[in-house]
Amino acid sequence: MQFFLYSGEEDIAMRFQDYVINSIQNGFDEVFKYARQIPADKLEWKPMDTGRSALDQCQEIAQCPDYVTAMLGGAKEEPAPDAWEQLVKERQSWTTIDKCEEVAKEKLGKLFEAIRATSEEDLKKTVWLPYDGGRDFTWQEVMEYPRWNANYHAGQIAYIQTLYGDKEMH
């Protein structure tokens, strides 16, 4: 399956795997670009004290590649009963944007290796996930998750900026 990326002067044909890696990287870069615009005293600020802070969202983004890497690796074992609590505790230890980005880069490297190693035939494999009402997702759809998640959180972080008064386009 070929995708085309417009480079400004020409269309570049590429495999889906290369396209999605590029899209994921761009999404992650955007999250950290926006997060770096937030003053240190606002990184843990939550809208109406019930929302999520920019730092919390960067922590999730840093951890996100692991979910897809595990699925592409065919993780079969059931998560431990306290797996979610362990994941949250791990990411809460990353207390700066720099640390979140450092962790994200490491985890993205492993994810990108797994994506590059995925054959065209494997893109059609499915895994059942409880999202969207619960259904089988193709590996191709699963690979899109980190990009989707990054775009979602970039928007959330940009919105937080407007709520505390930053109206600049970053």
BELRA-V354674 format. One record per pair of residues at least 24 apart in sequence whose ideal C-beta (glycine too) atoms are under 8 Angstrom apart, sorted by the first residue. I is the first residue (numbers start at 1). J is the second residue. D is the distance in Angstrom with one decimal. If there is no record, write none. Layout:
BEGIN
i = <I	I>
j = <J	J>
d = <D	D>
END
This chain:
BEGIN
i = <1	1	15	16	16	16	17	17	17	17	17	18	20	20	20	20	20	21	21	21	23	23	24	24	24	24	24	24	25	26	27	27	27	27	27	27	27	28	28	28	28	28	30	30	30	31	31	31	31	31	31	31	32	32	32	32	32	33	34	34	34	34	34	35	35	35	36	37	37	37	37	38	38	38	38	42	42	43	45	45	47	47	47	51	52	53	54	54	55	55	55	55	57	57	57	58	58	58	58	58	58	59	59	59	59	60	60	60	61	61	61	61	61	62	62	62	62	62	62	62	63	63	63	63	63	64	64	64	64	64	64	65	65	65	65	65	65	66	66	66	67	68	68	68	68	68	68	69	69	69	69	71	71	71	72	72	72	72	72	72	72	73	108	111	115	118>
j = <120	123	120	123	140	143	115	116	118	123	143	116	115	140	143	144	147	112	115	116	144	147	108	111	112	146	147	150	108	147	146	147	148	149	150	151	154	61	104	108	146	150	150	151	154	57	58	61	150	153	154	157	58	97	100	101	104	170	154	157	158	161	170	97	100	157	97	161	166	168	170	157	160	161	166	160	164	97	160	164	159	160	163	160	156	160	157	160	95	96	97	100	153	156	157	94	97	100	101	153	157	91	92	94	100	91	149	153	100	104	149	150	153	91	94	100	101	103	104	107	87	90	91	103	107	104	107	145	146	149	150	104	107	108	110	111	146	107	110	111	145	111	114	142	143	145	146	107	110	111	114	127	139	142	111	114	115	118	139	142	143	114	146	146	143	143>
d = <6.3	6.8	7.6	6.3	6.3	7.8	5.0	5.8	5.9	7.9	7.5	7.9	6.4	7.9	4.8	6.3	6.7	5.1	5.7	7.3	7.8	4.5	7.0	7.5	7.8	4.8	4.6	6.9	7.0	7.9	7.1	4.7	8.0	7.8	3.1	5.2	6.8	6.5	5.9	6.6	7.5	5.1	6.8	7.5	4.5	7.5	6.5	5.2	5.2	5.5	4.8	6.6	7.0	6.5	7.5	4.9	7.6	6.5	5.6	4.5	5.5	7.0	5.7	4.9	7.8	5.7	6.0	6.6	7.0	7.7	4.6	7.3	7.3	6.4	7.7	7.8	5.5	7.1	7.2	6.4	7.9	6.3	5.3	7.6	7.1	7.6	4.8	5.5	7.5	8.0	7.1	7.5	4.5	5.8	6.0	7.9	5.8	4.1	7.6	7.7	7.9	3.9	6.6	5.4	5.7	6.6	7.6	7.0	6.9	6.1	6.7	5.9	5.6	6.5	6.0	4.3	7.3	4.2	4.2	6.7	6.4	7.0	4.9	7.5	7.1	8.0	7.7	7.5	5.2	5.2	7.6	7.1	3.9	5.2	6.8	3.9	5.7	5.6	7.9	7.8	7.1	5.8	7.6	5.8	6.4	5.6	5.8	7.3	5.3	4.7	5.0	5.5	7.6	5.3	7.9	4.4	7.0	6.2	6.4	7.1	7.4	6.2	7.9	6.8	5.8	7.5>
END
